[in-house]
Amino acid sequence: MKVRPGDKVLCNACNRSEACVGLIENFNDWYGKTVVTVYFDNPKWDHCDREVYYLSDLTPVRLQDGVVLTATPLTH
């Protein structure tokens, strides 16, 4: 699966009762590994607003709305 800016990423590490869905903003090199920065538009203080993931850790998941990517962010 090719990953592009604007693709959806599911993060459920910030609040176990409901998941956050964000969009990939950009790709960067971090000590020889590619990481992606994902921004979340969440009004709640205990939800993600920005997370960083290893590109290699993103896994496609099929939901009712289509396919999203999921992974544990580097900060958790």
N, C-alpha and C positions, 0 to 999 in steps of 0.2 A: 504494500500500500504506500503510495506516495503522499508525504505529509507536506502541506503548504500553509503559508500564513492565512489565517481566517478559518482553518479547520477547528472543529469543536474538540475540547478536552474536558473530561469529567474528572473532578476532584472530590473525593468523599472523605479526605483526611481532616478537613477543618471542622466538620460538624457531622457526626455519624447519623443523625436523624434525617438529614436531607443532603443531597449532593449538589455541588456547584458545577455549572457548565461555563467554561470560558472559551476564548478564542486565541489561537496562536498568533502572537505579534511578530516575533522574529526568531532567528537562529543565531547562535554564537558558538565559538570554539572556546572550550574551558579545559585547559590542561590536556589538550589532545582529543577530547571527546566533544561531540556536538550536543549542545543543550538548547532547549526551546523555552522562550519566555511566553507565559500565558497570562492574559489579563481577564479578570472576572468582574462583571458588573453586578455587585451585590450590595444592597443597602444595609445589611446587617453587620454589626461590628465583629461578630465571631465567625464570619465567613471569609474566604480568600478574597484578596483583591489582585495580587500578582504572585505567581509561583513559577519556579524554574524546574524543568524536568530534563533528564537525559533523553535524547532522541531514541536511543536503543531501548528504553524502558516503556515507551508508548505502545499500547496494545489496542487494536481495534475491538470495539464492543458494539453489538447491534442492539439498538433500543427502538421503541415505537417510532421515534422521530427520524430514524436512520442510523447511520454508523457514526460513533464518536470514538475518540481515543481516551484511554485511561492509564494512569500510572501514579505512583506515590511521588510527591514532589521532594526535591532534595532537602527542603527545610524541615520535613517531618521525620 
